[in-house]
Amino acid sequence: MIVITGAGGQLGSRIVEQLLSLAPAEQVGVSVRDVAQAKRFADRGVRVRRGDFLEPETLSHAFEGADQVLIVSASIRGAAAVPANRAAIDAARSAGARRILYTSHQAASHHSLFAPQLTHAATEDHLAAAGVPFTSLRNGFYATTLGFYLGAAVETGRLVVPEDGPFSWTAHDDLAGVAAAALASEGLFDGATPPLTAPDMLDFAAVAEQASEVAGRMIEHVVVGDDDWKASAVAAGMPEAAAEFTLGMFRAARRGEFAVTDPTLEKVLGRPAIPARQVIEDLLAPR
């Protein structure tokens, strides 16, 4: 039995979909906070059970009988994220899983300027110390993050951001494909993987250029100071903590934390990675 957490989310749901092309549905289980989110999988014969990282007692039932557990990193900001991920790792070990996988990030580090990377690094430490064979999938930066910026940019003609640097923008579908392959081929990865990224990097100036081409109108890349950007974001309704969190991403980018690419993802997929340009096109497509 292979159990995947977070099957109601963007990454987890895609991993399940792709795994079902590689393994029988009766060998696949999902752990979700709301079982209604996984009805489409239940209808196809996947075992669906409720599991919540913040309620560790639910995880023993969700992970029951699992040979492998793929833990999609908790979508929690702040200090609660690491204990939540640790609880899932501990539950998978207690359930008897002989292999645990975790969706980490290519920039995972105890010294990162972007808070999620500290979470990933601490979780990887716990995973390595769990005494169970493990795989830490060091995913490239989610390309869909651009959606938080492009809508307003197209409306105003200005992409206003702090100073940044190159990002390893990588599509969810590609990352899901690698995760599914890792689950179906247990010898594929051992320990932390190489960076799982698309081959090209874009900074926000390049994003503005490509978005201009896709949208058919000029989108100017405007760089502002951190304090000015934060003040504008808060004035527009963003909570101050969220604005500071986002600034961490830009600070890490300009230090080069996301300026990494690697051929491993394309080798595992056996095809070219989805380019950031295609993700931009999808994000700007009429709804």
N, C-alpha and C positions, 0 to 999 in steps of 0.2 A: 504494500500500500504506500502510495506517495501522497502526502498531505501538503497542501499549499495554503498559506494564510493570505489574508487580504484579497480574496477572490472577487470582492465587489469593487476593487479599485482599478485604476488605469493599467497598472503593471500586472497585478495579480490575475486579473481577468484574462489578460492576453496570454499570460503564461499557461493558464489552464487550457485555453482554446488551442494553443499550439501543442501542448502536451497530449491532448486528446487525438492528435494526428499521429502520435508516436507510441501511445500506450492505450490499452483497453480502458473504457470508462470505469469498469468495476475495480480497477486497480488505482483509481484516483479519488482522493478525498479533498474537501476544502474546509477551511475554518474561516468563518465570517462572523462579524458582530451581529448582523441581521440576516437570518437565513433566507429572507425574501429576496435579498440581493443576488442570490445564487440559484434562483428557481430554474433558470435556463439550463444550468449544469445538472441539477437534480433530475430534470426531465430527460436528460441524456444518460442517466445511470450513474452519475457521480455521487459519492457519499457527501452529504452536506451536513455539517454540524456547527453549532454556535461556539465561537471561541473569542475571547476578548483578552488582550494582553493586560488590561487593567483589572481583570478579574481572573487571576491565574488559576483559580479552582475550575474554571470552565475549560481550560486547555487540556486537562488530562483526558476528558471525554473526546474533545475534538481531535486529539492526536492518537487516540487509542489504536493500537495495531499498526502504527506507521513504521515502515522500514526507513523511509526518508521523509524529512520535513524541510520544506522550503519556507523560511521566515522572511516575509516581505517587511522591511523595516517599518516600525511604527510611525504613522503619520501624526506625530505629536511634537510640538515645539517645547523647548525648555528642559528642565531638569528631569521630568518624568519619562523622557524618551528612553534613556539608557536602562533604567529599571524595568521598563516594559519589555524591551528587547531581551534583557537578561531573563526575565520571567518566561518568555517564550522558549528560549534556549534550554533553560532548566526543565521546562515541561516536556520538551521533545526528548531530552536525555532520559527523564524519568519514565517516559512512555516506551522506552526501549529502542528508539530510533538508532540505527547503526550509521547514519550519516545525516548531518544537519547542514543546510545551505542557507545563506543570508545575503540579501541584496544590499551590498555596500556601495561605495562610490570610489571612482578613480582617484579622488583627492583626499581620501580618508587619512587623517593625521591628527595627532595630539597637539599640533602647533598651527592648525589652520585658522584663518581669520573668518571662516564661515562656519557658524555653529553646528550645522548638521554633520560636518566632517569630524568634529570632536565626538559626536554621538557614535558615528560609524567606527571610529578608532577604538573607543571604549568597548563597544559591542564586539568588535573583532577580538579584542584581548580576552573577553569572557568566553567567546566561542572557542578560541585556541586552547583555553585552560579547561574546557569542559570534559576533556578525555574521550571525545568521540570524533571520528573522522569528519572533516568539515570542508566546505567550499565557501569562500567569501567572494561573491560576484562583484567585482569592482567596476560598477557601471559608469559609463560616460554621463555627462550632464544632460538631463532630460530636455530635449529640444522643445517640448510643449511649454516649457517655462516662458518661451517667447510670447506666448499668448497673453501674458499679463501686461505686455508692453505694446504689442502691435495694434490692438484695437484703437486705442487712443491716438497712436501715432498716425494711423491712416485717417482718422477723423480730423486731426489738427494739422497734419503735414509736418509734424515735428516729433522726433524720438528723443525725448529729454531724459538723459540718464547721467549718473556720475561717471567719472573716468573708469574705464574697465580694461579688459585684456582679452586674449583669445579664450574661447570656450570650446570644449569637446562636445558640441551639440550632437546628441544621439537619439534616435527614434525609439519610442517604447516598443514598437513591434519587433525591432531588431534585438533589443535587450531581452524581450520575452522569448524570442527564438533561441537565443543562447542559453537562457535559463532552462527552457524545455529540453534542449539537447543535453545539458548537464545532468538533468534528472533521468533522462532515458539512457545515458551512457555514463555510468558511474565512474569510469576511469578517465573521463575527459579532463577534469580539474581536481587538483589536490591542494588544499589550503587557499591562500589568496590568489586570485587570478591576475593575469596582466590587465592593464586598463582595457575595458571593453568599450571601444569607441568607434565612431565613424572616422574615416581617414582625414577629413578636413576640419579645420578650426575657423571660426568666425568671431570677430569682436563685434560690438554693436554698430560700429561704423559700416562694416560689411553687411550686417543684418539690415540696416537702413537702406543700403544700396539695393540689396536683393528685394526687400519689401517694396521699394519704389518701382522696380521692374514688374513685380507681380501685381501691385495695385494699379499700375498705370498712372501714377502721379508722383511728384517729387516728395520724398520724405527726408527732411533735413535731420542729420544727426547733431544734436546739441549737447555739449558736455557742460555740466554745472558742478559746482563744488558740493561736497558731501552735505555740509550744513544747509546749503540752499535747497538741495534736492529733498532732504529730510523735512525741512520746514514746509515746502510745497506739498509733499505727500501727506503730512499730518493735516495741513489746512484743507486738503481735499477729502479728508475723512479716514485716512489710514491710521490705525493705532500707532502710537509712538514706538512701542516694542516691535511691531511688525516692520516699521520703517527702519529701525536699527538693525533688525534681522536681515533685511534686504540689503542694506549697505554692506553688511559683512560679505555678501556674495560679490559685490563690485570690488571691495578691497582685496578679497582673495584672488579675483580675476586679474587685477592689475599687478599682483605679486607673481602671477604666472602659475597659480595652483591648478588651473584647468587647461593649461596649454600643453596637453599631452594627447598623443594619438598612438594607436597600436593596431597591427593587422589581425590580431587574434579574433576579433568579432567577425570580420569578413571570412576568415578561414573556417570558423565553425559553421557559419551560415552557408558557406559555399556559393556566395553571390556578393555583389557589391552592397554596401550599406545604403540605407535610405538617406539621401542627402538632406541637409538642413533646408535647402531650397524647396524640396517637396513638402516638408513640414510647414514651412512658411505659406506655401500655396494652400495647403489644407486649412491652416488657421485663418486665412483671409478669404476663403471660399464663401460665397453667399450661403446663408443658412435659410 
